[in-house]
Amino acid sequence: MTKVKKEKNVEEETGGTEKSYQELIASVNPIANPLASRKLSKKLYKCVKKAAKIKQIRLGIKQVQKFINKGERGIVVLAGDTLPIDVYSHLPIVCEERNLPYAYVPSKVDLGLSAGSKRPSCVVMIKPNDEYKESYDECLEEVTALPKPI
């Protein structure tokens, strides 16, 4: 099967309006490091979706910041295409101070949709829970293994 046919099949399956991972990466901020791979991004979106079903996520910059300061644990997922950068540029530093794992995904629209919101979301914190423990642990392991920026 040629590359063109594969792309057409993917467009038919997804509805044709979604951007590819490469197109999404092109619009990512310069501070988006460590950026999750395509595979890890999908795992994170699925984990966010599972957590959102049982209300085990924190959504938005204010809420995530508040609960990090209270000492809550979890994986922080940031959207790499958020502008202006100043809105959330302090969060990776706060996460590193508190030893919280964090990663950037390329799209705030996809992050918002996976969290069950119709609006784009800049930041989501996935809280650990027994109902999706396997998925959470897998994501936690991979996010922790990502190289941190210098």
Salt bridges, closest charged atoms under 4 A:
GLU72 OE2 - ARG58 NE 2.94
ASP137 OD2 - LYS133 NZ 3.37
GLU138 OE2 - LYS43 NZ 2.92
GLU142 OE2 - LYS43 NZ 2.41
